[in-house]
Amino acid sequence: MRPVLFSDMATLRTAATGMWPADILPTENEGKATWYNWNKQNETLFNKRNLTSNDKGWINLTICKNDDTIIGYRNFKYRGTKVISNMAALIPSERGKSYYKESHTLIRKFIFDSTGLNAAIYRVHIPTTSSTINDSVINVNNTLYSTVHHQVEFPNRGLYDVKEITRAEWTAWIDHSNQAALKAHTYTLTWTA
C-alpha cells in the first residue's frame, strides 16, 4: 500500500467498472481532479504516526502486489481514533483472486497496529444485496462483523449495513487458529509518495 500517485490514476479509474449506473467510468480529467484531492488529503497525516483524539481527515491508498503491480485502491476517513471505510475497489482483472480478502485483512492490521494508525474502532458499510461485486464484500466482512450498528440507503446502490469492530475484537479474531494464514500475511506501507 502507498499513497496514490498521479501515474496510478489511469489504472485506478478502471476499478470503478461495474460500480455505478450505466457503468460510467471517471474521465481522464476527473481522474486528475480526484488525484489532486486525494493527494491534498493524504498530506494531512502522512508523517507516520498514530491517530490522536483530535485528528480528522482522509487517507487514500493504492493497493499493490509485492512487485508494486497496482490492483486497486482504498480510501477511508478518520475522526479521532475511529477509522471509517469509504471505498475499496479492485481493477476488474484482479477481482475474484482473493485479493479483496487479503487487502481487507492487511488494512485492518494497519488500522489497529501500534506501528500503523493504532485506531480504537473501524467502521464499514456492507451491502445487503448479493451481486457479482457485492458478494466478496459481504462474505469477507460478515465473517468478522456480527452486529449491525445501523443501516443506510445509498442512491442507485441499495441498503447497506453499518458495522463496527474494536481493536480488541479484531485482535481476538485475527489471533484465532482459523485465521492463521491471514495473520501470517504482512503489509508494507510506503508513507511518502
Rosetta blueprint (number, residue, H / E / L):
1 M L
2 R E
3 P E
4 V L
5 L L
6 F H
7 S H
8 D H
9 M H
10 A H
11 T H
12 L H
13 R H
14 T H
15 A H
16 A H
17 T L
18 G L
19 M L
20 W L
21 P H
22 A H
23 D H
24 I L
25 L L
26 P L
27 T L
28 E H
29 N H
30 E H
31 G H
32 K H
33 A H
34 T H
35 W H
36 Y H
37 N H
38 W H
39 N H
40 K H
41 Q H
42 N H
43 E H
44 T L
45 L L
46 F L
47 N L
48 K L
49 R L
50 N L
51 L L
52 T L
53 S L
54 N L
55 D L
56 K E
57 G E
58 W E
59 I E
60 N E
61 L E
62 T E
63 I E
64 C E
65 K L
66 N L
67 D L
68 D L
69 T L
70 I E
71 I E
72 G E
73 Y E
74 R E
75 N E
76 F E
77 K E
78 Y E
79 R E
80 G L
81 T L
82 K E
83 V E
84 I E
85 S E
86 N E
87 M E
88 A E
89 A E
90 L E
91 I L
92 P H
93 S H
94 E H
95 R L
96 G L
97 K L
98 S L
99 Y H
100 Y H
101 K H
102 E H
103 S H
104 H H
105 T H
106 L H
107 I H
108 R H
109 K H
110 F H
111 I H
112 F H
113 D L
114 S L
115 T L
116 G L
117 L L
118 N L
119 A L
120 A L
121 I E
122 Y E
123 R E
124 V E
125 H E
126 I E
127 P E
128 T L
129 T L
130 S L
131 S L
132 T L
133 I L
134 N H
135 D H
136 S H
137 V H
138 I H
139 N H
140 V H
141 N H
142 N H
143 T L
144 L L
145 Y L
146 S L
147 T L
148 V E
149 H E
150 H E
151 Q E
152 V E
153 E E
154 F E
155 P L
156 N L
157 R L
158 G E
159 L E
160 Y E
161 D E
162 V E
163 K E
164 E E
165 I E
166 T E
167 R H
168 A H
169 E H
170 W H
171 T H
172 A H
173 W H
174 I H
175 D H
176 H L
177 S H
178 N H
179 Q H
180 A H
181 A H
182 L H
183 K H
184 A H
185 H L
186 T L
187 Y L
188 T L
189 L L
190 T L
191 W L
192 T L
193 A L
